[in-house]
């Protein structure tokens, strides 16, 4: 099992979602319609691995 966690720039958890963990390359579309403009951190963590990416929402 893997998880996606979104944090705002202050480190507050905004959202968390469980993801199916299968081998291979994957893509994910994140609906940010209800998120205000700003800088966010996305953390995807699985069994023994993880990655963190920063993204910016502008309108």
C-alpha positions as CSV (number, residue, x, y, z in Angstrom):
1,X,0.0,0.0,0.0
2,X,1.2,3.5,-0.8
3,X,-0.1,6.9,0.3
4,X,-0.2,10.5,-1.1
5,X,-0.1,13.3,1.4
6,X,-0.4,17.0,0.5
7,X,1.0,19.7,2.8
8,X,0.8,23.4,2.6
9,X,4.0,25.4,2.9
10,X,3.6,25.7,6.6
11,X,3.7,21.9,7.0
12,X,0.0,21.4,7.7
13,X,-1.5,18.3,6.2
14,X,-4.1,19.3,3.7
15,X,-5.1,15.9,2.2
16,X,-4.2,12.3,2.5
17,X,-5.1,9.4,0.1
18,X,-4.3,5.7,0.0
19,X,-3.0,4.5,-3.4
20,X,-2.7,1.0,-4.8
21,X,0.9,-0.1,-4.7
22,X,1.8,-2.1,-7.8
23,X,5.2,-2.3,-9.6
24,X,5.8,-0.1,-12.5
25,X,5.5,3.5,-13.6
26,X,2.3,5.4,-12.6
27,X,0.7,8.8,-13.0
28,X,-1.8,10.6,-10.9
29,X,-4.1,13.5,-11.6
30,X,-4.7,15.7,-8.5
31,X,-7.8,17.8,-8.4
32,X,-6.7,21.1,-6.9
33,X,-9.9,23.1,-7.8
34,X,-10.7,23.8,-4.1
35,X,-7.1,24.6,-3.0
36,X,-6.1,28.2,-2.7
37,X,-3.2,29.6,-4.6
38,X,0.1,28.9,-3.0
39,X,3.0,26.5,-2.6
40,X,2.4,22.9,-1.6
41,X,4.4,19.7,-0.9
42,X,3.3,16.3,-2.2
43,X,4.7,13.2,-0.5
44,X,4.2,9.8,-2.0
45,X,5.4,7.0,0.3
46,X,5.3,3.2,-0.2
47,X,6.9,0.2,1.3
48,X,10.5,1.2,1.9
49,X,10.5,4.1,-0.6
50,X,9.1,7.6,-1.1
51,X,9.5,10.8,-2.9
52,X,8.6,14.5,-2.2
53,X,7.8,17.2,-4.8
54,X,6.9,20.8,-4.5
55,X,4.2,22.3,-6.6
56,X,2.7,25.8,-7.0
57,X,-1.0,26.6,-7.7
58,X,-1.6,29.9,-9.6
59,X,-4.8,31.1,-11.1
